[in-house]
Amino acid sequence: MQLRRPLLWALRVSWFTLGPVLAGTVAEGFADFSRPVGVTAAILVWAWWGVGLLATLVPSPLGLTAVRVAAPAALAAAALSGLGADPAPVALVLATVATVLAASAQIGDDFVDSSSYGPERRLPLRVPGPLLLGPVPLAWVAVVVGLNAGPLLLSGRAWIAGAVVTLIGVPLAFVAGRALHQLSKRWLVYVPGGVVIHDHMAVLDPVLCRRNVLVAMTGALADTEATDLT
């Protein structure tokens, strides 16, 4: 909520503007489908947009996960709705801006540190590179497809396929979404007593490195045996 967070405000503005533009793009993209399918697609677009809007207005680690799923989903929806639609280029630009901003380190910092209390300072840890090459995109696909495919199939009267996809997709989306959210809960927490390592990928439980035993914190050299917490 502070004006000293320009990227957060840019994300809010781009996301707020994206809603009606994306809705128009999707409406044109689904014009050749039956009315129930078009209505369902519109409901899904506005539902995702509402989740993203709430996440940007009330930053939190959970909101970071939500906006980092919703923004690429909006970009995919704008692209798949057809480049021939008049609003499509605008929707693509706005969705691209929102996606780039949502993925930025500064946005991650703003969302994670918003959950700090008292004298804490929470710093998000970077997602490990190998996870970005496969597991994270696959989990994102599982969330987006799992939550959207079933309702669209059911609205198109594909009852059996829709029921099967919904029964499989919703639990799969929950599991994948929970896994993605774990990546938003990896922090270094500066507290008066020292630094807490809150990273389930490095330690089983949060570990406090007391201030009186810390000399310095710097980047580790490649030839050392230091644990990489970046």
N, C-alpha and C positions, 0 to 999 in steps of 0.2 A: 504493500500500500504506500510505499515511500517513493517520492519522485526521484530519489537518488538511484533507483533501480531502472535504468532506461530500457534494458532488454526485456524486463518483466512487463513493463508498460507497452512495449512494442508487441510482445506476444499477446497481451490482452486485446489491443486494438486490432491486430490482424485476425485474431480468432473471432472477435465480436463481429467484424465485417464479413468474415467468411461464411457465417451461417446462412443468411438469405441468398448469397450468391451461389453457394454450393447446392442449396435446396433447388434453385432454379435450374442449375446444370443437371442435377440428377433427375428432375422432373422431365426435362427434354430427353435425357438418355433413356428413360423408361416410358416414353410416349407410345412406343409400339407395343408395349405389354398391356395386359389387362389392367383395369382400374384398381382391383384389389392389390396387385403387385406394386403398382405405382404408389398407392397410398401407404403400403407397408414400407417401401423404400424411403418415402418422405418421413415417416415416423422414425425410422432407424437413423436417418440423417440428423433430425432434430434432437433425438435422444443422445447420440454421440456428441453433437455440438453442445448440448446442455451439460453433459459430463465434463467436457473440456472447459467450458466457460466457468463452471463452479471451481474446477481445479485451478484455473488462473486467478480467480478472484480470492480464493482462500488457499494460498500455497501451503503444501505439506508434502512429506515423502510419498504418501499415497496419491496425492494430486500429481506429483512428478511422474509416477508410473502411468496414471490415467492420461495425462497430456502427451506423454511420449508414445502411447499406443494410439490415441485418438488423432493426433496430427498426421502421422503417416497414413492412417486409415482415410482421412479426408482427402489426402493427396491421391491415394489409390482410387477413391470414389470419383474424384474429378477427372482423372485420366481415363477410367473405364467407362464413364458416362458418354464419352464420344467427343473428340476434338472438334467436331463440326458444330456443336451447340454454341450459340452466341456467347453465353456467359462463361464457357469453359476456359478460355485463356485467363480470365480474371480469377476464376476459382483455382486454376492451377498455380498461378503466381501467389495468391494469398495462402494456399495450402503449403506451397513450397517454403514460403517465408516462415509460416508457423512451425513447420517441421524442422527447419534449420535452427530456429530459435529454441525450440523445445529440446533439441539435442545438444545445445551449447552448455559449456561448463558453468557459465555464469548463471543460467537458469537453474541448473542443478544445485548450485550453491544457494541461490535465493530460496528455493523450495525446501531444501534440507535444513538450512539454518533457521527457517521459520518455525521449526518444531523445537528449537532450543528454549530453555527456560533459565531464569536467573543469570548467572555469569557465564553460562556455557557459550561455546562457539563451535558449531558442527560444520565439518568440511566433508563433502562427499568424496568417495574414492572412485577413480575411473573404472569403467567396466573393462575387465581383461580382454585384450585383443582377440584371442582365439574364440571367445564366446560370440563376438560380433560377426565372426565369419560363418556362423551356422546356427548354433543353438538359439541365440536371441532372435534372429529373423524368423526361424521356424516357430518359436513360441509366440511371436507377434502374429503370424499367420493363423496359428491355432486359435488365438483369442478372437481375432477379427472375423475369420470364416466361421468359427464355432458359434458366435453370437448372431451372425447375420444370415448365414445360408439357410438355416432351418425355417425361420419366419418367412423368408422370400419363397421358399419351395412350398410351404403350406398355403401361402396366399395365392400361389399359382395352381392350387388344387392338386399338387403332387403329394398326396396325403402320406403314402407309405415312405417315400424318399424323405419327405420333410420330417416325418416323425422319427425316422432312424437318425437322420442328421442332427436333429435337435437333441435326441437322447444321448448321442455320442458327443456332439459338439459342445454343448453347454458344460458338462463336467470337464471336458478336455480344456475348454477355455478357462475354467476356474483354476485348474491345476497350472496351466501355462501362465496365467495372469499372476498367480501367487509366486511362481518362480521368477517372473520378471520383477515383481515388487521386491523380492529379496535383494536385487541389485540396487534398488533405491535406498536400502537400509544399511549400506556399507559406509561407515563414517570414521573419521578421526574427530574426537570430541575434546576440545580444550576446556579444562575445568581448573579451578584454583589449585587443586592438588596435583595437577599434572596433565597427562594426555591419555585418553581412553581409546583403545583400539576396538571399534565395534564393527567387526567384519567376520561373518560366519565362514567365509572362504579361507581365512587365515587362522582364526582361533575359534574354539568351540563356544566360549563365553567371553563377554567383554573383558578386556584386560586394562588395568590402570598402570601406566608408567609414571611413577611418582616424580614430582618436580625435583626432589633432592637427589635423584639418581640420573637425571637427564643432563647431559652436557650440551648437546646440540642435536638438531634434526636437519639432515641435509640429504641430497640425492645420493644413493649408494653407487659406488663404483662397480663396473661390470665384473671385476675379478674378485669381488668379495662374496661372502656367504650370507650377506644381509637379506632379510625377507623383503621382497618387493611389495609394498602396500599401495602403489599408485593406482 
